[in-house]
């Protein structure tokens, strides 16, 4: 469902008609099989680190939504699924779910509007220590209306440090609500570390606790270089061109490169080395003349057209992947022996 948990899709009558199911691929995405048909959107998955045959899923629907679990994933399409109990105050708008190393579950439920499009206090952060049989409300008061992502800090081995993003809503005298919140005691207390009104998510560099990226609804991409501090400094990235990034991912094949998903601007890649004039992501991408791709992996993604000028070369040790609706390679585009190039797209 497009726009889920944005302002236009928070009321039950806007969400309940959507369908969804869980799919699996065993050939790196070449083909997909329906693993389970929930009949409603599935928006988050989490494996249990203690049992890889236990998988949790966040399902969205006012009556049938919530956190579901299977304990026999090894049975594939024959696996059985059951809904966990509903956390207090909630009504089916499940969002993120995390299974921690000690068996604790932590989930967020996102915003909810009634039939008059007024916000209700059904959102927040909820913790279970008994496999989802019961839940404790660990929400800051600002989180009761429109909570987004919860991120577990990868640098805290105890998994006590969480980051939660919150959107400001309207009505009810809560105009101060919104921002990025941090807890170091699993939600017993919270500190607001950014007061930007609508924060979508945050990503912490797994190799450096001081580097983090924060995404917002209308104020673009923000970065911190001292994120482990109690009051980190976050500054807007002036080079990021789109106002509504959603989430940031670290390239698993090249930690120097990050990928940013967006609400309406496709997927952008940052941290591509080599020719600084080579913009490797966007709506229409032109890889400029003279570009020599660097060693390691480079991913170039365009929403519409990805084209190369003349000449563009891929040297030994470089691996380049293009994805676009339309790909146009000039005669001067070449990969040397020992280099790797692959593409998914049209003409």
C-alpha positions in Angstrom: 0.0 0.0 0.0 1.4 3.4 -1.0 1.4 6.1 1.6 0.9 3.8 4.5 1.2 5.7 7.8 1.5 8.9 6.0 -1.2 11.5 6.8 -3.5 10.2 4.1 -3.5 6.6 5.3 -4.1 6.6 9.0 -7.9 6.1 9.2 -9.3 2.5 9.2 -11.5 3.0 6.1 -8.4 4.0 4.1 -6.3 1.0 5.3 -8.6 -1.9 5.8 -9.3 -2.5 2.1 -5.7 -3.1 1.2 -4.3 -6.6 0.7 -0.9 -8.2 1.2 1.0 -11.4 1.7 4.4 -12.7 2.6 6.6 -13.9 -0.2 10.0 -15.7 -0.3 12.7 -16.1 -2.9 15.3 -18.9 -2.9 17.1 -17.7 -6.1 18.2 -14.2 -5.1 15.0 -12.6 -6.3 14.8 -14.2 -9.8 11.4 -15.7 -8.7 9.1 -15.4 -5.8 6.6 -17.7 -4.0 3.8 -16.8 -1.6 4.8 -18.1 1.8 1.7 -17.0 3.6 -1.4 -15.0 2.5 -2.4 -12.8 5.5 -5.0 -11.0 3.3 -3.7 -7.6 4.7 -0.5 -5.6 4.2 2.7 -7.0 5.8 5.0 -4.2 6.6 7.8 -5.6 8.8 9.6 -8.9 9.5 11.9 -10.0 12.3 13.7 -13.3 12.8 14.2 -14.5 16.4 18.0 -14.7 17.0 17.4 -17.7 19.3 15.5 -19.7 16.7 15.7 -19.1 13.0 12.5 -21.0 12.4 10.6 -18.4 14.4 9.6 -15.3 12.4 7.5 -12.3 13.4 5.5 -10.2 11.0 3.7 -6.9 11.4 0.3 -7.0 9.7 -2.0 -4.0 9.2 -5.7 -4.0 9.6 -8.0 -2.4 12.3 -9.5 -5.8 13.3 -7.1 -8.5 12.1 -3.9 -6.5 12.3 -1.0 -6.9 14.8 2.1 -8.9 15.4 2.0 -12.5 14.0 4.5 -15.3 14.6 5.3 -18.7 13.2 7.5 -21.2 15.1 7.9 -23.7 12.2 9.2 -21.6 9.3 11.1 -24.6 8.0 7.7 -26.0 6.8 7.5 -23.2 4.2 3.9 -22.7 3.0 2.7 -25.3 5.5 4.0 -23.2 8.4 1.4 -22.2 10.9 0.9 -18.5 12.0 -0.9 -17.1 15.0 -1.6 -13.5 16.2 0.0 -12.4 19.4 -2.0 -10.4 21.9 -2.6 -6.8 21.2 -0.6 -4.2 23.2 -2.6 -1.8 25.3 -4.3 1.2 23.5 -3.6 -0.2 20.0 -5.9 -1.0 17.2 -4.2 -3.0 14.5 -1.7 -0.4 13.1 1.4 -2.5 13.8 4.6 -1.2 12.3 8.1 -2.2 13.4 8.9 -5.4 15.4 12.3 -6.4 16.8 13.2 -9.7 18.6 16.2 -9.0 20.9 18.9 -11.5 21.8 17.4 -12.2 25.3 14.0 -13.0 23.9 12.4 -9.6 24.5 10.1 -8.3 21.8 9.8 -4.5 21.1 7.3 -3.1 18.6 5.9 0.2 17.5 2.4 0.9 16.4 1.9 3.9 14.2 -0.8 6.6 13.9 -4.5 6.1 14.0 -7.3 8.5 13.0 -11.0 8.1 13.8 -13.9 8.5 11.3 -13.7 12.3 11.8 -9.9 12.2 10.9 -9.0 13.2 14.4 -5.9 11.5 15.9 -6.4 8.9 18.7 -3.8 7.8 21.3 -3.3 4.4 19.8 0.4 4.7 18.9 3.6 4.1 20.7 6.4 1.6 21.8 5.5 -1.7 23.4 7.6 -4.4 25.1 6.9 -8.0 25.8 9.1 -10.4 27.9 6.9 -13.4 27.4 6.8 -13.9 23.7 3.9 -11.6 23.0 1.4 -13.0 25.5 1.4 -9.6 27.4 2.8 -6.2 26.6 4.0 -3.2 28.6 3.5 0.3 27.3 7.0 2.0 27.2 5.9 5.1 25.2 7.0 8.6 25.9 3.9 10.7 26.0 4.8 12.3 22.7 4.7 8.8 21.1 1.0 8.1 21.7 -0.2 9.7 18.5 2.1 9.1 15.5 5.2 6.9 16.1 7.3 5.7 13.2 10.5 3.6 13.3 12.3 2.0 16.3 16.0 1.3 15.7 18.1 -0.8 18.1 21.6 0.8 18.5 24.0 -1.8 16.9 26.8 -0.5 19.2 25.0 -1.4 22.5 25.6 -5.1 23.1 23.0 -5.2 25.8 20.4 -3.8 23.3 19.2 -1.3 25.9 19.6 1.7 23.6 16.8 2.4 21.1 16.0 5.3 18.8 12.4 6.2 18.0 11.2 8.6 15.4 8.0 10.5 15.9 5.8 12.7 13.6 4.0 15.8 14.9 0.3 15.6 14.5 -2.4 18.2 14.5 -5.1 19.0 17.0 -5.4 18.5 20.7 -2.7 21.1 21.7 0.2 18.7 20.9 2.0 21.0 18.5 5.3 20.5 20.3 5.3 16.7 19.6 7.7 15.2 17.1 11.4 14.4 16.6 13.9 11.7 17.4 14.0 10.1 20.9 16.6 8.0 22.6 16.4 5.6 25.5 19.3 3.8 27.2 17.1 1.7 29.5 14.7 0.0 27.1 12.0 2.7 27.3 11.9 3.4 31.0 13.1 6.9 30.3 13.5 8.9 27.1 15.6 11.9 25.8 14.5 14.0 22.8 17.7 14.5 20.8 16.1 16.2 17.8 13.0 18.4 17.8 12.4 18.4 14.0 8.6 18.0 13.7 8.4 14.9 11.6 11.3 12.4 11.7 10.9 9.2 9.6 13.9 7.1 10.8 17.5 7.0 11.7 20.4 4.7 10.7 23.6 4.3 12.7 26.8 3.3 10.9 27.5 -0.2 12.2 31.3 0.5 12.0 31.3 3.9 13.7 28.9 4.8 16.6 29.3 8.5 15.9 28.0 8.5 12.4 24.3 8.5 11.8 21.7 9.6 9.2 18.3 10.9 10.1 15.4 11.1 7.6 12.5 13.6 7.7 9.2 14.3 6.0 9.9 17.7 4.5 13.4 18.8 5.7 15.6 16.3 3.8 18.5 14.2 5.1 20.4 15.0 8.2 23.7 13.6 9.4 25.6 13.4 12.8 29.3 12.9 13.3 29.0 12.7 17.1 25.9 10.6 17.5 27.2 8.7 20.5 27.1 11.9 22.6 24.3 12.6 24.9 23.3 15.6 22.8 24.4 14.9 19.3 24.7 17.5 16.6 22.6 16.8 13.5 23.0 18.9 10.4 21.1 18.9 7.1 23.0 17.5 4.2 23.0 20.4 1.6 23.8 18.1 -1.3 20.9 15.7 -0.8 18.3 16.9 -3.4 15.0 15.5 -2.2 12.9 16.7 0.8 11.4 13.4 1.9 13.9 10.5 2.4 12.5 7.5 4.2 15.4 5.2 5.3 19.1 4.8 4.9 20.9 1.5 4.3 24.6 0.7 4.3 25.7 -1.2 1.1 26.6 -4.6 2.5 29.3 -5.0 -0.2 30.8 -1.6 0.2 30.5 0.1 3.7 31.6 3.4 2.2 28.4 3.6 0.2 24.9 4.3 1.6 21.6 3.9 -0.2 18.6 6.2 0.6 15.0 5.3 -0.2 12.6 8.2 -0.8 8.9 9.0 -0.8 8.6 9.8 -4.5 12.2 10.0 -5.7 13.3 6.4 -6.0 16.6 5.1 -4.6 19.7 7.2 -4.4 23.3 6.1 -3.7 25.8 8.2 -1.8 29.5 7.7 -1.2 30.3 6.5 -4.8 34.0 7.2 -5.3 35.8 7.8 -8.6 34.8 10.7 -10.9 33.1 13.2 -8.6 30.8 14.3 -11.5 29.3 10.8 -11.8 25.8 11.0 -10.1 24.8 7.4 -9.8 21.2 7.7 -8.7 18.1 9.7 -9.3 15.3 10.1 -11.8 17.4 10.4 -14.9 21.1 9.6 -14.5 23.9 10.5 -17.0 27.3 8.9 -16.2 29.6 11.6 -17.5 32.4 11.2 -20.1 35.7 10.1 -18.7 34.3 8.2 -15.7 36.4 5.4 -14.4 34.6 3.4 -11.8 36.5 2.7 -8.6 37.5 -0.7 -7.2 34.7 -2.5 -5.3 31.0 -2.4 -6.0 29.1 0.6 -7.4 25.4 0.6 -7.8 23.7 3.1 -10.1 19.9 3.3 -10.0 17.6 5.5 -12.0 13.8 5.8 -11.9 13.6 6.4 -15.6 16.7 6.6 -17.8 20.3 5.7 -17.1 22.8 6.6 -19.8 26.5 6.7 -20.3 28.6 9.2 -22.1 31.7 8.4 -24.2 34.1 7.1 -22.8 33.2 5.3 -19.6 35.2 2.3 -18.3 35.1 -0.3 -15.7 38.7 -1.3 -14.7 40.0 -4.6 -13.1 38.7 -5.0 -9.6 35.5 -2.9 -10.1 32.0 -4.3 -10.0 29.2 -2.2 -11.5 25.5 -2.7 -11.4 22.9 -0.6 -13.3 19.1 -0.7 -12.8 16.7 1.6 -14.6 13.5 1.5 -16.7 15.6 2.4 -19.7 19.4 1.9 -20.0 21.5 3.4 -22.8 25.2 2.5 -23.2 27.3 4.3 -25.7 29.9 2.6 -27.9 32.7 4.0 -25.7 31.4 2.1 -22.6 33.6 -0.8 -21.8 34.6 -3.3 -19.0 38.2 -4.6 -18.9 39.0 -8.3 -18.4 38.6 -9.0 -14.7 35.9 -6.4 -14.2 32.3 -7.2 -13.6 29.2 -5.5 -15.0 25.5 -6.3 -14.8 22.3 -4.5 -15.5 18.6 -4.8 -15.1 16.4 -2.6 -17.2 14.9 -1.9 -20.6 16.4 -1.0 -23.9 
